[in-house]
């Protein structure tokens, strides 16, 4: 299995962003990812939560923040605000890996679990290895499944191929800055 949740406390659970809805609400998939980290936090298996994502342009031209939407979910689940950090430059999996590495260095952390959809975990593990981090991975528990859920698997396969063929594809924003 690609998922390998920690069995002992880790320093940080990082949540990788995805679609946010108009009005700044987390999409179902984004909420599921956040709840995976919240569950680890509430069970004492993660000491802190890092929310990684970007602002997204809505169809009406307004911008909504993935990290703000994730923060709302954490606070609704009674995670104390001081236990939560935001990475608003998590534009892709590689960016989140690089930004997480820097966050961990800045705070003296050494252990991490990445929380995302099950189909995303292999690419996450590879991206974290590229930046020198071994990470646990926790799969979000899907609330529903429909036949259209095949798209994330296809997307991840394509992502794995692109990342393997082009190591410089979409470098982490933090590295560009």
N, C-alpha and C positions, 0 to 999 in steps of 0.2 A: 504494500500500500504506500502511496505517496504521502499520505497523512501520517505524521508521527508526533502526536501531541505530547507535551512534556508530562512526566510523572512526578516531577519535583519542581518547586518554584523557579521561574526564570525572571530576569530583570524586566523585560519588556515584551508585550504582545503588540505587534504592529499590524494594523489593518490596512489592506490595499483598497484604494477607492475604486468606484465604478459609478454608474449613472445616478445622478441626483434628479429629482423631479422638480417641475416648476413650483415655486413657493418655498423651495429649500428643504423639501422633505426627502428622506432617504428612499430610494427605490427598494423594492422587496429584496433584491440581491444584495444591495449595499447594507440594508438593515441586518440581513442574515450574517454577513461578514462581521459586522460590529458585534452582534450578539455572541459570536464565537469567542471574541476577545473578552467580552464582558463576563461570559461564563467562566473562562479561565481566571479572570481577576476575582470574581466572587467566590471561587473555590480555592483561592490562595495559590494558584499556579502561575500567576503573572502579577508582578508588583506594580507595574505601570502599563499604560496603554498609549501607543503612538498611532495617531490617525493620519494617514498619508493619502493625499489626493490633490485635485486642482479645482479652480473655478471652471464651471461649464457654462457655455452660452446657450440660453434657452431659445426656443423658436420665436419668442416675442422680442428678442434682442437683449433681454436682461441677463445677468450673470448670477449663478448660484454656486455656492461653495460645497464641494464634496465633504471637506473636513468639517465645516459647520453643521452639515446634515448629520454626519457621524457623531459629532459632539452632542447634538440633541438626543440621539439614541442613548448614548452613554449616560447622560444626565437623567433621562427618563428612567433608566435602570438603576439609578442611585449610586453611580460610580462617583466618588468625590472628585471635584474639579482639579485639585492639586495632583491627582494620580494620572491626569490626561495631558498629553502634549500633542501639538498639531504640526504636521509637515505639509504646508500648502504648496510644495513644489514637487509632489509625487506624481509627475506627469505620465509615468509608465512604470513597469515593473523594475527596470534597471535603475531609474531615478529613485524609486523608493528604497531599493537595496543600498544604493550609495548614500542616500540621506539618512537611512537607519544606521549605517556604519558610523557616520559622523555624529549622529545623536548619541549613540552608545559611547563613542570615544569621549565626547564632551561631558558625559555624566558618569563615566567610569563603569559602565555596564559591560557585561561579558556574555550574557545569554539572551536569546531572543526566540520567540515563536511568531511566525508569520501566519495571519488569519485571512483566508480568502475562500473562494469557491473551489470545490474539489478539483475541477478541471484546470485550475490555474496553478496548483501547487507545484507541479514539476518545474514549470518555468520560473516560479519564485525561487525554488531551491537552487536552480542553476544560476539565476541572477545574483543571489546572495553569495554563492560560492565565488562568482567572478570578482566580488569586492572583498573576498577574504573572510566571509562570515559563514559559519555552519549554523543553520537554523532548524528549529523544530517547525512543523507545519500543522495547522489545525484547519480542518475543513468546516466551512459553514454548513449548518443543517438546513437544507432547503425546506421551505414551508410548503411548496407545491412543485410538481413536475408536470411538464407538458411536452409533447413531441417536439416543440420548437426549441427545447433545451439542448438539442444537438448542436446548435450554433456555437455555444461556448467551447465545445470540444473541438470543432473545426477551427475556430479562432485561435485556440491555444496551440493546436498542431502547427498552424501557419506561423504563429509567434515563435515557436521552438525552432522551426526551420530558418526563419529570417534571422533570429538571434545567433544561430549556429553559423550561418553563411556570412553574416556581416556583423562582426563584433563591435563595430562603431555605429550601428544603426540606432538612431534616436538616443544619443548619449544622455546621461543624467543631467538635468538642468543645473544642478548644483555644480557639476564639473564644468559646464559651459560658462557659468558666472564667475 
